[in-house]
Amino acid sequence: MNIATSCDKTREKINELKQSIFDEKCRIAACGSFPPPNESELLPLVPHPKIRRQLKGHFGKVYALHFAGNSKELVSASQDGKLIIWNSHNMMKSHSIPLRSSWVMTCAFEQSRSEMVACGGLDNLCSIYRITQPQTTRGSSELAGHDGYLSCCRFLDEFKILTTSGDSTCCLWEIERNETVRSFADHTGDVMGVAISPTNRNVFVTGSCDATIKLWDLRLPYPIITLQGHDSDINSVVFCPNGVDFGTGSDDSTCQLYDIRCFMCINKFKSEKILCGVTSVSVSRAGRVLFAGMDDFNCYCWDMTKDGMTTLPLWTLSGHDNRVSCIDVCPSGECVCTGSWDTLLKIWS
């Protein structure tokens, strides 16, 4: 087979795929949804989650939390100026780190060895702390380069971290050298959240106050694609465990589910009874339940296999006395933790 023949066959396959994608998009637009899954293939859901533990220790609003890769420890950041490392099993504090600035907005746990945490906020810095010593009071690294507040950060590995900022950019940092490896600038509003694909560490997604989501590759300075669908600020993004779907939460009171294989929204979660904004989102280990923290003091949970526009939330986690500002599912999938402006963290399972 010569090169010309091979190219012709490849071109035919490409045209067939384009036509099938176009036909499927037309079908979805006509009927308004994807084909429902086979109910017999779905595992039964667990009973309504209950509060199993309550973590008390902060004296200010809790703004962020993140589980370690070992599913045992978690870090929380509060505007009392403290970064606390918790043992989620016995509710004990292993570290209480005083911060230079109390105006913290985000925190992250390094996932592979669980020996580093990061935080940032209105100081425009990403501060890295090594927690291998019993007492940690000073950061091992300070990453300075953003011109706006730090809204979110996530470790790529032990040596690199991604940060998003109110200066409309996202940066990849080399931690040991305190240097920016690459800056990703295409949003026109504050970038509020970042999520890294669990199956391809080169791929990540960002959500912004310009109401768009952008899919990126670390090796490229420009986005792979820009997705729309929300009517207001996007506050949080999260990848599903399969690495091809991701969820978003917005001030327009909706959550949406996107698929990077077809570059479109495949489900939208909204209730007429919910009028407040979504502060944070997370996904169950099985990739079936979407958790959404809300301004109305509750966390709503949707079954992602159902039509989110016609189906009510699967569960409502009520227990906080103020805004649910952050939420995270532990890597093992055994529990979910919520953090609130009422200064408390609650672990549900």
Secondary structure, DSSP 8 states (H G I E B T S, - for coil): --HHHHHHHHHHHHHHHHHHHHHHHHHHHHHSS-----GGGS--------EEEEE---SS-EEEEEE-TTSSEEEEEETTTEEEEEETTTTEEEEEEE-S-S-EEEEEE-SSS--EEEEEETTSEEEEEE-SSS---S-SEEEE--SS-EEEEEESSSSEEEEEETTSEEEEEETTTTEEEEEEE--SS-EEEEEE-SS-TTEEEEEETTS-EEEEETT-SS-SEEE---SS-EEEEEE-TTSSEEEEEETTS-EEEEETTTTEEEEEE--TT--S-EEEEEE-TTS-EEEEEETTSEEEEEETTS-TTTS--SEEEE--SS-EEEEEE-TTSS-EEEEETTS-EEEE-
